[in-house]
Amino acid sequence: MSSAVWPGPAARRTGSRAGKRLAARVSPIAQAIVVTLLVMIITFFLIRTLLGDPAVVMIGGNTGASPERMAALRTELGLDKPLLAQFLDYATGLLHGDLGNSFQHPTTTVASVVMNGAGVTFALVGVTLLISSVVGIGLGLLSAGGNWPVFDNILRVLSLLGLAAPGALIGLVLILTVALRGGLFPTGGWGSGYPDNFQYLILPALTVSFWLTPIILRAVRERAGEVLHEPFAEAAAARGMSRARLMLRHVAPNCAGPVLAVIGVSLSYLISGAVIVEIVYGLPGMGRAMTTAVAALDFPVIQGIVLLTGAVVVVLNLITEIAARVIDPRTAR
Protein backbone atom coordinates (compact mmCIF):
# COMPACT_ATOMS: atom_id res chain seq x y z
CA MET A 1 0.00 0.00 0.00
CA SER A 2 1.45 3.32 -1.07
CA SER A 3 1.66 6.09 1.45
CA ALA A 4 1.33 9.78 0.72
CA VAL A 5 4.55 11.78 0.88
CA TRP A 6 3.96 15.00 2.80
CA PRO A 7 6.32 17.95 2.43
CA GLY A 8 8.73 18.33 5.27
CA PRO A 9 9.07 21.37 7.55
CA ALA A 10 11.73 22.97 5.34
CA ALA A 11 9.55 22.69 2.23
CA ARG A 12 6.56 24.09 4.09
CA ARG A 13 8.61 27.03 5.34
CA THR A 14 9.91 27.67 1.81
CA GLY A 15 6.40 27.59 0.40
CA SER A 16 5.16 29.82 3.18
CA ARG A 17 7.89 32.37 2.50
CA ALA A 18 7.17 32.29 -1.23
CA GLY A 19 3.46 32.79 -0.54
CA LYS A 20 4.19 35.73 1.73
CA ARG A 21 6.45 37.32 -0.88
CA LEU A 22 3.78 36.87 -3.54
CA ALA A 23 1.12 38.30 -1.23
CA ALA A 24 3.38 41.24 -0.40
CA ARG A 25 3.71 42.05 -4.11
CA VAL A 26 0.10 41.49 -5.08
CA SER A 27 -1.50 43.11 -2.03
CA PRO A 28 -0.57 46.76 -2.82
CA ILE A 29 -1.83 46.41 -6.40
CA ALA A 30 -5.11 44.84 -5.26
CA GLN A 31 -5.54 47.55 -2.66
CA ALA A 32 -4.90 50.24 -5.28
CA ILE A 33 -7.60 48.81 -7.56
CA VAL A 34 -10.12 48.52 -4.73
CA VAL A 35 -9.46 52.06 -3.48
CA THR A 36 -9.84 53.52 -6.98
CA LEU A 37 -13.15 51.70 -7.46
CA LEU A 38 -14.39 52.90 -4.07
CA VAL A 39 -13.46 56.50 -4.94
CA MET A 40 -15.44 56.24 -8.17
CA ILE A 41 -18.52 54.69 -6.52
CA ILE A 42 -18.63 56.92 -3.43
CA THR A 43 -18.09 60.09 -5.44
CA PHE A 44 -20.85 59.22 -7.90
CA PHE A 45 -23.51 58.56 -5.29
CA LEU A 46 -22.50 61.32 -2.87
CA ILE A 47 -22.67 64.19 -5.34
CA ARG A 48 -26.04 63.00 -6.64
CA THR A 49 -27.58 62.62 -3.21
CA LEU A 50 -26.03 65.58 -1.37
CA LEU A 51 -25.86 68.26 -4.05
CA GLY A 52 -28.82 69.94 -5.69
CA ASP A 53 -30.50 69.60 -9.06
CA PRO A 54 -28.27 70.65 -12.01
CA ALA A 55 -31.34 71.35 -14.14
CA VAL A 56 -32.48 74.07 -11.70
CA VAL A 57 -29.05 75.70 -11.74
CA MET A 58 -28.73 75.55 -15.52
CA ILE A 59 -32.16 77.09 -16.12
CA GLY A 60 -31.44 79.78 -13.55
CA GLY A 61 -33.68 78.90 -10.64
CA ASN A 62 -37.27 77.83 -10.28
CA THR A 63 -38.72 81.12 -11.53
CA GLY A 64 -39.78 81.13 -15.16
CA ALA A 65 -39.08 77.43 -15.68
CA SER A 66 -42.05 75.28 -16.66
CA PRO A 67 -42.26 71.70 -15.40
CA GLU A 68 -42.08 70.52 -19.01
CA ARG A 69 -38.84 72.44 -19.60
CA MET A 70 -37.31 71.07 -16.38
CA ALA A 71 -38.34 67.52 -17.27
CA ALA A 72 -36.92 67.86 -20.79
CA LEU A 73 -33.58 69.14 -19.46
CA ARG A 74 -33.34 66.30 -16.91
CA THR A 75 -34.03 63.82 -19.71
CA GLU A 76 -31.34 65.46 -21.85
CA LEU A 77 -28.84 65.19 -18.99
CA GLY A 78 -29.86 61.61 -18.18
CA LEU A 79 -31.04 62.58 -14.69
CA ASP A 80 -34.52 61.15 -15.21
CA LYS A 81 -33.19 57.59 -14.97
CA PRO A 82 -32.95 55.68 -11.68
CA LEU A 83 -29.74 56.30 -9.79
CA LEU A 84 -28.46 52.76 -10.38
CA ALA A 85 -29.09 53.07 -14.12
CA GLN A 86 -27.16 56.36 -14.17
CA PHE A 87 -24.25 54.67 -12.41
CA LEU A 88 -24.23 51.74 -14.86
CA ASP A 89 -24.14 54.20 -17.78
CA TYR A 90 -21.25 56.04 -16.13
CA ALA A 91 -19.33 52.82 -15.39
CA THR A 92 -19.87 51.59 -18.96
CA GLY A 93 -18.48 54.85 -20.30
CA LEU A 94 -15.41 54.55 -18.06
CA LEU A 95 -14.74 51.06 -19.36
CA HIS A 96 -14.59 52.58 -22.86
CA GLY A 97 -12.40 55.48 -21.68
CA ASP A 98 -15.26 57.99 -21.86
CA LEU A 99 -15.71 60.39 -18.93
CA GLY A 100 -18.73 61.96 -20.60
CA ASN A 101 -19.47 65.58 -21.47
CA SER A 102 -19.87 68.61 -19.27
CA PHE A 103 -23.41 69.53 -18.20
CA GLN A 104 -22.55 73.22 -18.42
CA HIS A 105 -20.90 72.97 -21.85
CA PRO A 106 -22.41 69.91 -23.60
CA THR A 107 -19.95 70.05 -26.52
CA THR A 108 -16.94 69.95 -24.18
CA THR A 109 -15.65 66.61 -22.98
CA VAL A 110 -14.84 66.10 -19.33
CA ALA A 111 -11.44 64.69 -20.30
CA SER A 112 -10.41 67.99 -21.93
CA VAL A 113 -11.57 70.05 -18.93
CA VAL A 114 -9.79 67.79 -16.44
CA MET A 115 -6.55 67.47 -18.37
CA ASN A 116 -6.24 71.22 -18.95
CA GLY A 117 -6.39 71.81 -15.21
CA ALA A 118 -4.37 68.73 -14.31
CA GLY A 119 -1.33 69.96 -16.22
CA VAL A 120 -1.09 73.06 -14.03
CA THR A 121 -1.88 71.25 -10.76
CA PHE A 122 0.62 68.43 -11.24
CA ALA A 123 3.30 70.87 -12.39
CA LEU A 124 2.76 72.73 -9.11
CA VAL A 125 2.92 69.46 -7.17
CA GLY A 126 6.15 68.48 -8.94
CA VAL A 127 7.90 71.79 -8.17
CA THR A 128 6.66 71.59 -4.57
CA LEU A 129 8.07 68.08 -4.15
CA LEU A 130 11.42 69.20 -5.57
CA ILE A 131 11.70 72.21 -3.25
CA SER A 132 10.45 70.34 -0.18
CA SER A 133 12.70 67.32 -0.74
CA VAL A 134 15.88 69.33 -1.29
CA VAL A 135 15.29 71.69 1.64
CA GLY A 136 13.83 69.04 3.98
CA ILE A 137 16.56 66.46 3.37
CA GLY A 138 19.34 69.05 3.59
CA LEU A 139 18.10 70.63 6.82
CA GLY A 140 17.27 67.22 8.31
CA LEU A 141 20.81 65.97 7.73
CA LEU A 142 22.30 69.19 9.13
CA SER A 143 20.08 68.95 12.21
CA ALA A 144 20.98 65.31 12.87
CA GLY A 145 24.66 65.54 12.00
CA GLY A 146 25.61 68.80 13.65
CA ASN A 147 25.94 69.61 17.32
CA TRP A 148 24.08 72.91 17.14
CA PRO A 149 21.29 73.05 19.74
CA VAL A 150 20.28 76.62 18.83
CA PHE A 151 19.99 75.75 15.14
CA ASP A 152 18.00 72.63 15.96
CA ASN A 153 15.60 74.56 18.20
CA ILE A 154 15.07 77.19 15.50
CA LEU A 155 14.23 74.44 13.02
CA ARG A 156 11.72 72.94 15.45
CA VAL A 157 9.94 76.27 15.89
CA LEU A 158 9.87 76.97 12.15
CA SER A 159 8.59 73.45 11.51
CA LEU A 160 5.70 73.95 13.91
CA LEU A 161 4.87 77.30 12.28
CA GLY A 162 4.92 75.72 8.82
CA LEU A 163 2.61 72.92 9.92
CA ALA A 164 0.20 75.21 11.77
CA ALA A 165 -0.08 78.19 9.41
CA PRO A 166 -2.87 78.00 6.79
CA GLY A 167 -1.67 77.85 3.20
CA ALA A 168 -3.86 80.79 2.20
CA LEU A 169 -2.25 82.98 4.88
CA ILE A 170 1.28 82.00 3.82
CA GLY A 171 0.34 82.71 0.22
CA LEU A 172 -0.90 86.21 1.03
CA VAL A 173 2.26 86.96 3.04
CA LEU A 174 4.48 85.82 0.16
CA ILE A 175 2.46 87.89 -2.32
CA LEU A 176 2.80 91.03 -0.17
CA THR A 177 6.50 90.59 0.61
CA VAL A 178 8.22 88.64 -2.15
CA ALA A 179 6.02 89.60 -5.12
CA LEU A 180 4.77 93.15 -4.44
CA ARG A 181 7.60 94.58 -2.36
CA GLY A 182 10.45 92.48 -3.65
CA GLY A 183 9.23 92.22 -7.25
CA LEU A 184 10.95 88.86 -7.60
CA PHE A 185 8.03 86.80 -8.89
CA PRO A 186 4.55 87.46 -10.33
CA THR A 187 1.72 87.87 -7.84
CA GLY A 188 -0.36 85.31 -9.70
CA GLY A 189 -1.85 84.36 -13.03
CA TRP A 190 -0.43 82.17 -15.73
CA GLY A 191 1.86 82.59 -18.74
CA SER A 192 1.58 81.54 -22.35
CA GLY A 193 3.79 78.46 -22.10
CA TYR A 194 6.92 76.89 -20.67
CA PRO A 195 9.58 77.80 -19.56
CA ASP A 196 7.91 81.16 -18.88
CA ASN A 197 5.26 79.47 -16.72
CA PHE A 198 7.81 78.27 -14.18
CA GLN A 199 8.07 81.76 -12.66
CA TYR A 200 4.34 81.58 -11.90
CA LEU A 201 4.84 78.29 -10.03
CA ILE A 202 7.59 79.37 -7.63
CA LEU A 203 5.52 81.28 -5.05
CA PRO A 204 2.64 78.75 -5.04
CA ALA A 205 5.16 75.91 -4.66
CA LEU A 206 6.89 77.71 -1.79
CA THR A 207 3.51 78.20 -0.14
CA VAL A 208 2.72 74.47 -0.18
CA SER A 209 6.34 73.64 0.75
CA PHE A 210 5.93 75.46 4.06
CA TRP A 211 3.71 72.53 5.07
CA LEU A 212 5.51 69.60 3.40
CA THR A 213 9.13 70.53 4.17
CA PRO A 214 8.79 70.16 7.99
CA ILE A 215 7.31 66.68 7.56
CA ILE A 216 10.23 65.53 5.39
CA LEU A 217 12.70 67.27 7.72
CA ARG A 218 11.38 65.40 10.76
CA ALA A 219 11.48 62.03 8.98
CA VAL A 220 15.07 62.59 7.84
CA ARG A 221 16.24 63.85 11.24
CA GLU A 222 14.77 60.86 13.09
CA ARG A 223 16.12 58.29 10.63
CA ALA A 224 19.54 59.97 10.44
CA GLY A 225 19.77 59.97 14.22
CA GLU A 226 19.08 56.22 14.26
CA VAL A 227 21.67 55.50 11.55
CA LEU A 228 24.37 57.51 13.31
CA HIS A 229 24.07 55.18 16.32
CA GLU A 230 24.29 51.97 14.30
CA PRO A 231 27.55 49.97 14.51
CA PHE A 232 28.67 50.53 10.91
CA ALA A 233 28.31 54.32 11.25
CA GLU A 234 30.17 54.36 14.57
CA ALA A 235 32.90 52.17 13.05
CA ALA A 236 33.26 54.55 10.08
CA ALA A 237 33.56 57.51 12.44
CA ALA A 238 36.13 55.62 14.54
CA ARG A 239 38.23 55.04 11.39
CA GLY A 240 38.47 58.80 10.97
CA MET A 241 35.80 59.38 8.31
CA SER A 242 34.76 63.02 8.26
CA ARG A 243 31.28 63.93 9.48
CA ALA A 244 30.25 65.34 6.10
CA ARG A 245 31.39 62.23 4.21
CA LEU A 246 29.68 59.97 6.76
CA MET A 247 26.39 61.84 6.34
CA LEU A 248 26.52 61.79 2.54
CA ARG A 249 27.85 58.28 2.04
CA HIS A 250 26.10 56.29 4.77
CA VAL A 251 23.33 58.31 6.38
CA ALA A 252 21.66 60.02 3.41
CA PRO A 253 21.02 56.79 1.43
CA ASN A 254 19.39 55.24 4.50
CA CYS A 255 16.95 58.15 4.65
CA ALA A 256 15.52 57.48 1.18
CA GLY A 257 12.97 54.93 2.40
CA PRO A 258 11.42 57.15 5.12
CA VAL A 259 11.30 60.11 2.73
CA LEU A 260 9.43 58.06 0.12
CA ALA A 261 7.05 56.78 2.79
CA VAL A 262 6.33 60.32 4.01
CA ILE A 263 5.75 61.57 0.47
CA GLY A 264 3.42 58.66 -0.28
CA VAL A 265 1.32 59.29 2.83
CA SER A 266 1.23 63.06 2.19
CA LEU A 267 0.22 62.94 -1.49
CA SER A 268 -3.51 63.40 -0.99
CA TYR A 269 -2.95 66.35 1.37
CA LEU A 270 -0.34 67.75 -1.00
CA ILE A 271 -2.70 67.74 -3.98
CA SER A 272 -5.60 69.17 -1.97
CA GLY A 273 -3.30 71.87 -0.59
CA ALA A 274 -2.09 72.67 -4.10
CA VAL A 275 -5.69 73.02 -5.30
CA ILE A 276 -6.44 75.56 -2.52
CA VAL A 277 -3.25 77.51 -3.19
CA GLU A 278 -4.12 77.67 -6.90
CA ILE A 279 -7.19 79.71 -6.02
CA VAL A 280 -5.07 82.18 -4.00
CA TYR A 281 -2.67 82.73 -6.90
CA GLY A 282 -5.26 82.52 -9.68
CA LEU A 283 -3.71 79.52 -11.41
CA PRO A 284 -5.89 77.78 -14.05
CA GLY A 285 -5.57 74.36 -12.43
CA MET A 286 -7.99 71.80 -11.11
CA GLY A 287 -8.89 74.12 -8.22
CA ARG A 288 -10.52 76.60 -10.59
CA ALA A 289 -12.13 73.82 -12.61
CA MET A 290 -13.55 72.22 -9.44
CA THR A 291 -14.86 75.54 -8.09
CA THR A 292 -16.61 76.28 -11.37
CA ALA A 293 -18.02 72.75 -11.60
CA VAL A 294 -19.38 72.76 -8.03
CA ALA A 295 -21.01 76.17 -8.52
CA ALA A 296 -22.76 74.89 -11.67
CA LEU A 297 -23.44 71.38 -10.24
CA ASP A 298 -21.58 69.99 -13.24
CA PHE A 299 -21.60 66.38 -12.02
CA PRO A 300 -19.45 64.82 -14.79
CA VAL A 301 -16.65 67.36 -14.32
CA ILE A 302 -16.70 66.93 -10.52
CA GLN A 303 -16.56 63.15 -10.95
CA GLY A 304 -13.73 63.42 -13.47
CA ILE A 305 -11.58 65.64 -11.25
CA VAL A 306 -12.11 63.51 -8.14
CA LEU A 307 -11.50 60.27 -10.05
CA LEU A 308 -8.30 61.52 -11.69
CA THR A 309 -6.99 62.93 -8.41
CA GLY A 310 -7.81 59.74 -6.54
CA ALA A 311 -6.26 57.52 -9.22
CA VAL A 312 -3.07 59.59 -9.32
CA VAL A 313 -2.74 59.51 -5.53
CA VAL A 314 -3.29 55.74 -5.48
CA VAL A 315 -0.80 55.08 -8.28
CA LEU A 316 1.88 57.33 -6.78
CA ASN A 317 1.33 55.71 -3.38
CA LEU A 318 1.81 52.33 -4.99
CA ILE A 319 5.02 53.48 -6.71
CA THR A 320 6.46 54.97 -3.53
CA GLU A 321 5.58 51.84 -1.55
CA ILE A 322 7.26 49.57 -4.11
CA ALA A 323 10.29 51.86 -4.27
CA ALA A 324 10.56 51.89 -0.47
CA ARG A 325 10.43 48.07 -0.40
CA VAL A 326 13.14 47.86 -3.05
CA ILE A 327 15.35 50.28 -1.12
CA ASP A 328 14.69 48.62 2.25
CA PRO A 329 13.34 45.04 1.94
CA ARG A 330 12.60 45.01 5.68
CA THR A 331 9.47 47.11 4.99
CA ALA A 332 7.99 44.21 2.98
CA ARG A 333 7.55 42.01 6.06
C-alpha positions as CSV (number, residue, x, y, z in Angstrom):
1,M,0.0,0.0,0.0
2,S,1.4,3.3,-1.1
3,S,1.7,6.1,1.4
4,A,1.3,9.8,0.7
5,V,4.5,11.8,0.9
6,W,4.0,15.0,2.8
7,P,6.3,17.9,2.4
8,G,8.7,18.3,5.3
9,P,9.1,21.4,7.5
10,A,11.7,23.0,5.3
11,A,9.5,22.7,2.2
12,R,6.6,24.1,4.1
13,R,8.6,27.0,5.3
14,T,9.9,27.7,1.8
15,G,6.4,27.6,0.4
16,S,5.2,29.8,3.2
17,R,7.9,32.4,2.5
18,A,7.2,32.3,-1.2
19,G,3.5,32.8,-0.5
20,K,4.2,35.7,1.7
21,R,6.4,37.3,-0.9
22,L,3.8,36.9,-3.5
23,A,1.1,38.3,-1.2
24,A,3.4,41.2,-0.4
25,R,3.7,42.1,-4.1
26,V,0.1,41.5,-5.1
27,S,-1.5,43.1,-2.0
28,P,-0.6,46.8,-2.8
29,I,-1.8,46.4,-6.4
30,A,-5.1,44.8,-5.3
31,Q,-5.5,47.6,-2.7
32,A,-4.9,50.2,-5.3
33,I,-7.6,48.8,-7.6
34,V,-10.1,48.5,-4.7
35,V,-9.5,52.1,-3.5
36,T,-9.8,53.5,-7.0
37,L,-13.2,51.7,-7.5
38,L,-14.4,52.9,-4.1
39,V,-13.5,56.5,-4.9
40,M,-15.4,56.2,-8.2
41,I,-18.5,54.7,-6.5
42,I,-18.6,56.9,-3.4
43,T,-18.1,60.1,-5.4
44,F,-20.8,59.2,-7.9
45,F,-23.5,58.6,-5.3
46,L,-22.5,61.3,-2.9
47,I,-22.7,64.2,-5.3
48,R,-26.0,63.0,-6.6
49,T,-27.6,62.6,-3.2
50,L,-26.0,65.6,-1.4
51,L,-25.9,68.3,-4.0
52,G,-28.8,69.9,-5.7
53,D,-30.5,69.6,-9.1
54,P,-28.3,70.7,-12.0
55,A,-31.3,71.4,-14.1
56,V,-32.5,74.1,-11.7
57,V,-29.0,75.7,-11.7
58,M,-28.7,75.6,-15.5
59,I,-32.2,77.1,-16.1
60,G,-31.4,79.8,-13.5
61,G,-33.7,78.9,-10.6
62,N,-37.3,77.8,-10.3
63,T,-38.7,81.1,-11.5
64,G,-39.8,81.1,-15.2
65,A,-39.1,77.4,-15.7
66,S,-42.0,75.3,-16.7
67,P,-42.3,71.7,-15.4
68,E,-42.1,70.5,-19.0
69,R,-38.8,72.4,-19.6
70,M,-37.3,71.1,-16.4
71,A,-38.3,67.5,-17.3
72,A,-36.9,67.9,-20.8
73,L,-33.6,69.1,-19.5
74,R,-33.3,66.3,-16.9
75,T,-34.0,63.8,-19.7
76,E,-31.3,65.5,-21.8
77,L,-28.8,65.2,-19.0
78,G,-29.9,61.6,-18.2
79,L,-31.0,62.6,-14.7
80,D,-34.5,61.2,-15.2
81,K,-33.2,57.6,-15.0
82,P,-33.0,55.7,-11.7
83,L,-29.7,56.3,-9.8
84,L,-28.5,52.8,-10.4
85,A,-29.1,53.1,-14.1
86,Q,-27.2,56.4,-14.2
87,F,-24.3,54.7,-12.4
88,L,-24.2,51.7,-14.9
89,D,-24.1,54.2,-17.8
90,Y,-21.3,56.0,-16.1
91,A,-19.3,52.8,-15.4
92,T,-19.9,51.6,-19.0
93,G,-18.5,54.9,-20.3
94,L,-15.4,54.5,-18.1
95,L,-14.7,51.1,-19.4
96,H,-14.6,52.6,-22.9
97,G,-12.4,55.5,-21.7
98,D,-15.3,58.0,-21.9
99,L,-15.7,60.4,-18.9
100,G,-18.7,62.0,-20.6
101,N,-19.5,65.6,-21.5
102,S,-19.9,68.6,-19.3
103,F,-23.4,69.5,-18.2
104,Q,-22.5,73.2,-18.4
105,H,-20.9,73.0,-21.9
106,P,-22.4,69.9,-23.6
107,T,-20.0,70.1,-26.5
108,T,-16.9,70.0,-24.2
109,T,-15.6,66.6,-23.0
110,V,-14.8,66.1,-19.3
111,A,-11.4,64.7,-20.3
112,S,-10.4,68.0,-21.9
113,V,-11.6,70.1,-18.9
114,V,-9.8,67.8,-16.4
115,M,-6.5,67.5,-18.4
116,N,-6.2,71.2,-19.0
117,G,-6.4,71.8,-15.2
118,A,-4.4,68.7,-14.3
119,G,-1.3,70.0,-16.2
120,V,-1.1,73.1,-14.0
121,T,-1.9,71.3,-10.8
122,F,0.6,68.4,-11.2
123,A,3.3,70.9,-12.4
124,L,2.8,72.7,-9.1
125,V,2.9,69.5,-7.2
126,G,6.2,68.5,-8.9
127,V,7.9,71.8,-8.2
128,T,6.7,71.6,-4.6
129,L,8.1,68.1,-4.2
130,L,11.4,69.2,-5.6
131,I,11.7,72.2,-3.2
132,S,10.5,70.3,-0.2
133,S,12.7,67.3,-0.7
134,V,15.9,69.3,-1.3
135,V,15.3,71.7,1.6
136,G,13.8,69.0,4.0
137,I,16.6,66.5,3.4
138,G,19.3,69.1,3.6
139,L,18.1,70.6,6.8
140,G,17.3,67.2,8.3
141,L,20.8,66.0,7.7
142,L,22.3,69.2,9.1
143,S,20.1,69.0,12.2
144,A,21.0,65.3,12.9
145,G,24.7,65.5,12.0
146,G,25.6,68.8,13.6
147,N,25.9,69.6,17.3
148,W,24.1,72.9,17.1
149,P,21.3,73.0,19.7
150,V,20.3,76.6,18.8
151,F,20.0,75.8,15.1
152,D,18.0,72.6,16.0
153,N,15.6,74.6,18.2
154,I,15.1,77.2,15.5
155,L,14.2,74.4,13.0
156,R,11.7,72.9,15.5
157,V,9.9,76.3,15.9
158,L,9.9,77.0,12.1
159,S,8.6,73.4,11.5
160,L,5.7,74.0,13.9
161,L,4.9,77.3,12.3
162,G,4.9,75.7,8.8
163,L,2.6,72.9,9.9
164,A,0.2,75.2,11.8
165,A,-0.1,78.2,9.4
166,P,-2.9,78.0,6.8
167,G,-1.7,77.8,3.2
168,A,-3.9,80.8,2.2
169,L,-2.2,83.0,4.9
170,I,1.3,82.0,3.8
171,G,0.3,82.7,0.2
172,L,-0.9,86.2,1.0
173,V,2.3,87.0,3.0
174,L,4.5,85.8,0.2
175,I,2.5,87.9,-2.3
176,L,2.8,91.0,-0.2
177,T,6.5,90.6,0.6
178,V,8.2,88.6,-2.2
179,A,6.0,89.6,-5.1
180,L,4.8,93.2,-4.4
181,R,7.6,94.6,-2.4
182,G,10.4,92.5,-3.7
183,G,9.2,92.2,-7.2
184,L,11.0,88.9,-7.6
185,F,8.0,86.8,-8.9
186,P,4.5,87.5,-10.3
187,T,1.7,87.9,-7.8
188,G,-0.4,85.3,-9.7
189,G,-1.8,84.4,-13.0
190,W,-0.4,82.2,-15.7
191,G,1.9,82.6,-18.7
192,S,1.6,81.5,-22.4
193,G,3.8,78.5,-22.1
194,Y,6.9,76.9,-20.7
195,P,9.6,77.8,-19.6
196,D,7.9,81.2,-18.9
197,N,5.3,79.5,-16.7
198,F,7.8,78.3,-14.2
199,Q,8.1,81.8,-12.7
200,Y,4.3,81.6,-11.9
201,L,4.8,78.3,-10.0
202,I,7.6,79.4,-7.6
203,L,5.5,81.3,-5.0
204,P,2.6,78.7,-5.0
205,A,5.2,75.9,-4.7
206,L,6.9,77.7,-1.8
207,T,3.5,78.2,-0.1
208,V,2.7,74.5,-0.2
209,S,6.3,73.6,0.7
210,F,5.9,75.5,4.1
211,W,3.7,72.5,5.1
212,L,5.5,69.6,3.4
213,T,9.1,70.5,4.2
214,P,8.8,70.2,8.0
215,I,7.3,66.7,7.6
216,I,10.2,65.5,5.4
217,L,12.7,67.3,7.7
218,R,11.4,65.4,10.8
219,A,11.5,62.0,9.0
220,V,15.1,62.6,7.8
221,R,16.2,63.8,11.2
222,E,14.8,60.9,13.1
223,R,16.1,58.3,10.6
224,A,19.5,60.0,10.4
225,G,19.8,60.0,14.2
226,E,19.1,56.2,14.3
227,V,21.7,55.5,11.5
228,L,24.4,57.5,13.3
229,H,24.1,55.2,16.3
230,E,24.3,52.0,14.3
231,P,27.6,50.0,14.5
232,F,28.7,50.5,10.9
233,A,28.3,54.3,11.3
234,E,30.2,54.4,14.6
235,A,32.9,52.2,13.1
236,A,33.3,54.5,10.1
237,A,33.6,57.5,12.4
238,A,36.1,55.6,14.5
239,R,38.2,55.0,11.4
240,G,38.5,58.8,11.0
241,M,35.8,59.4,8.3
242,S,34.8,63.0,8.3
243,R,31.3,63.9,9.5
244,A,30.3,65.3,6.1
245,R,31.4,62.2,4.2
246,L,29.7,60.0,6.8
247,M,26.4,61.8,6.3
248,L,26.5,61.8,2.5
249,R,27.9,58.3,2.0
250,H,26.1,56.3,4.8
251,V,23.3,58.3,6.4
252,A,21.7,60.0,3.4
253,P,21.0,56.8,1.4
254,N,19.4,55.2,4.5
255,C,16.9,58.2,4.7
256,A,15.5,57.5,1.2
257,G,13.0,54.9,2.4
258,P,11.4,57.1,5.1
259,V,11.3,60.1,2.7
260,L,9.4,58.1,0.1
261,A,7.0,56.8,2.8
262,V,6.3,60.3,4.0
263,I,5.7,61.6,0.5
264,G,3.4,58.7,-0.3
265,V,1.3,59.3,2.8
266,S,1.2,63.1,2.2
267,L,0.2,62.9,-1.5
268,S,-3.5,63.4,-1.0
269,Y,-3.0,66.4,1.4
270,L,-0.3,67.7,-1.0
271,I,-2.7,67.7,-4.0
272,S,-5.6,69.2,-2.0
273,G,-3.3,71.9,-0.6
274,A,-2.1,72.7,-4.1
275,V,-5.7,73.0,-5.3
276,I,-6.4,75.6,-2.5
277,V,-3.2,77.5,-3.2
278,E,-4.1,77.7,-6.9
279,I,-7.2,79.7,-6.0
280,V,-5.1,82.2,-4.0
281,Y,-2.7,82.7,-6.9
282,G,-5.3,82.5,-9.7
283,L,-3.7,79.5,-11.4
284,P,-5.9,77.8,-14.0
285,G,-5.6,74.4,-12.4
286,M,-8.0,71.8,-11.1
287,G,-8.9,74.1,-8.2
288,R,-10.5,76.6,-10.6
289,A,-12.1,73.8,-12.6
290,M,-13.5,72.2,-9.4
291,T,-14.9,75.5,-8.1
292,T,-16.6,76.3,-11.4
293,A,-18.0,72.8,-11.6
294,V,-19.4,72.8,-8.0
295,A,-21.0,76.2,-8.5
296,A,-22.8,74.9,-11.7
297,L,-23.4,71.4,-10.2
298,D,-21.6,70.0,-13.2
299,F,-21.6,66.4,-12.0
300,P,-19.5,64.8,-14.8
301,V,-16.6,67.4,-14.3
302,I,-16.7,66.9,-10.5
303,Q,-16.6,63.1,-10.9
304,G,-13.7,63.4,-13.5
305,I,-11.6,65.6,-11.3
306,V,-12.1,63.5,-8.1
307,L,-11.5,60.3,-10.0
308,L,-8.3,61.5,-11.7
309,T,-7.0,62.9,-8.4
310,G,-7.8,59.7,-6.5
311,A,-6.3,57.5,-9.2
312,V,-3.1,59.6,-9.3
313,V,-2.7,59.5,-5.5
314,V,-3.3,55.7,-5.5
315,V,-0.8,55.1,-8.3
316,L,1.9,57.3,-6.8
317,N,1.3,55.7,-3.4
318,L,1.8,52.3,-5.0
319,I,5.0,53.5,-6.7
320,T,6.5,55.0,-3.5
321,E,5.6,51.8,-1.5
322,I,7.3,49.6,-4.1
323,A,10.3,51.9,-4.3
324,A,10.6,51.9,-0.5
325,R,10.4,48.1,-0.4
326,V,13.1,47.9,-3.0
327,I,15.4,50.3,-1.1
328,D,14.7,48.6,2.3
329,P,13.3,45.0,1.9
330,R,12.6,45.0,5.7
331,T,9.5,47.1,5.0
332,A,8.0,44.2,3.0
333,R,7.6,42.0,6.1
